[in-house]
Amino acid sequence: MTHHADIPFLGDAPDMSKPFSKLENTYFLPETIHEFDSQTASGSIKWNRFERKPRLSFNKYTFPLETSKSWEFPEYVESPDLPFSITFVDERTIRIRISAKENTLQTRDSLMLTQPIKEKGGWQVTKQDTNKIVYESSAGTIMIHYYPWKLEFRDHSGQLLTQTHHLSEGMALQNSNPIPFGYTRSIEDMSRTLAASFSLSPYEKIYGTGESFMKLDKRGQKINLFTRDALSGQTEDMYKPIPFFLSNMGYGMFYHHSCPITCDIGHSNDGMNTTYIGEDELDMFFFFGKPKEVLAAYTVLTGKSEVPPLWSFGLWMSRITYKSEEEVREVAGRLREYQIPCDVIHLDTGWFEKDWRCNYIFSPSRFDNAEKMISDLNQDGYHISLWQIPYFTPSNDLYDEIIREGLAITKPNGGLPTEDAILDFSNPKTIHWYQDHIKNLLDMGVSAIKADFGEAAPIGGQYASGKNGWIEHNLYPLRYNQAVADITKVVTGDSILWGRSAWAGSQRYPVHWGGDVENTDNGMLASLRAGLSLGMTGFSFWSHDIGGFVRKSPQELYRRWMPFGMLTSHSHCHGAPPKEPWLFDRDFLDDFRMAVELKYKLMPYIFTQAVLSAENGLPLLRPLFLDFPEDPGSWNIEDQYLFGSDLLVAPLFKAYETGRQVYAPNGNWIDYQTNECIEGGKWHYIESGDMPIIILVKEHAAIPHIPVAQSTSHLDWNQVYFVTFGDSDNSDKWVVALPVNNSYQLLKGFIQNKLVSVENSDIVDVNVTKWKVVEAINDH
């Protein structure tokens, strides 16, 4: 299956809705259940044949769908009878599979899933007659209508969540708008494309689809899920598209496909959510529940993020690019000289002999002794991160070897489909070759690998998996992420990479960052939307280039961006030089240090929230509605976020503003900088404090802090202290995740009358009896 006609140029994203507007294609719409076994929840659907017929009315042509007879010789089925099945994965998760071609449903395990899908029950038949059957669990119901065929989903109270759209239900004057549930057969290559059309409710909002820079609520948008180098942080292209979304109505959907997918979410028709699938079988999972429940269920299938090492939560200092040992040592020294905490120095494209020409070897002319440099920096609390790329130009020393050894993606008839030799990560031999090179670097003491690019696997290529680029293009980032993460964990014990591209399942291999964002106010806001959107697809950890990437960061913008960047799971100063704070004025240097010190003081809170988020499949950086789904106002906010469960963050996105309107969800909140009490469920204009950002703390939260150190390796966990917010006479529960080797241990307790009590104290190397409450912020 190629659909080359839908791809105007190399790397362009196919629009899978286009086959449904072509007059020459044949259309098939579900008519009735032909047979059905209620015990196995499987059977077959009879599909009727349609074509688009020109209709002239009042000087306008339209092309409605009309039933048509087969004109195919010698003998082909006019109304195919094709299988479908429902698998009850658990009480809130069901799998729906529908074939548009084959007479049997084949096994569809994949890299996206952590294990084969098995039926676990929890559902029972509650109603059945000649025209419908209803299955029910504690979370909701699915009703299968036999004629006309239709699926209907309701929550446990009986409220309609969504339903498939049948042609006979159309209310528009043109029957093919909205597109009904069905499939089309291409006249070009006989390939099938599915349209899974589901209703949208009047007040419904949709969130997810990956790292989208557009509006957080996806209703009204048309989104091509196809990994692409966006070259921006403000376009509809995505480095990390994910075929999953959730609704404020109480459900979510995951399309278990890696082919090109187009989501028309109330864009062409306001009442319809149509997902176009470039395959001849629909394989989707439906989840019942509130957002947290849906994310938990989705990440059971596709995996939860591992917890990255503690050091990775510190500051990453970088620019494009440090090019010599002298530069690296100077930057590391200056950071310590100016007392700016930092854990990572990242070397981007310039550590090779030739800039961008990746050969996994430090430039011998500019790095006297790279291994000793890394060792010296490690002793001073620094980790080293290195950039690399899986594309090799003809001038690269490794180009001929990659081709000779059969490690690159090829054309179906041999040769390369692009100018570069692109590593084929579906080939075990390629992974072994690649990981050997990465291992050499990790053995030198390197701590993290930047897995840059990965969005351009050729769609016309042939892969060692036996599949073509139509299936492998979107899987490429997942294979790439896994190859880097696996070897890093084997050598260092840490689950860490710095990745740009992703697909469903990539959340298992943190961390990902937001690509090449512009140095603008809108770029800053779009970055936040992107991070929140990605978090709604199971990614617990995410970062971005603080201050913007493309040009020198304007000082005023960089100053506002810093505290936002430090209150992100991972904090990365990167982009066009200069990025180092001492190359701006003295006031900026002080503000920069203040923002970094804030994160290091909050490290016990941040690391704890990281652990809790990962264990539950939740994002550390999250939209307000995730924790406050019953608060209607929280669903409309895209320029604020919750940083874990207890901190609400509102960055300043407009130049020179010192305050802004902030929506506080239900409950009371305390301003972290001014100690003022903020009533929840309302909008407030709030002035920022010394830092150009607004931080609110949930009332009765006990926020663990730690004295600032110059790197996380120097933090003294015996000196953890709590700041409580609210009435100190109340008992405030607390939890702290303590880093232990390459893992963590959770410690829980409560605070009453400024005394810290511990529930479990068998902690290695930490004397928790030293922990105390140093400040109690009371209500005002």
Order of alpha helices (4+ residues) and beta strands (2+ residues): beta-beta-beta-beta-beta-beta-beta-beta-beta-beta-beta-beta-beta-beta-beta-beta-beta-beta-beta-beta-beta-alpha-beta-alpha-beta-alpha-beta-beta-alpha-beta-alpha-beta-alpha-alpha-beta-beta-alpha-beta-alpha-beta-alpha-alpha-beta-alpha-beta-beta-beta-beta-beta-beta-beta-beta-beta-beta-beta-beta-beta
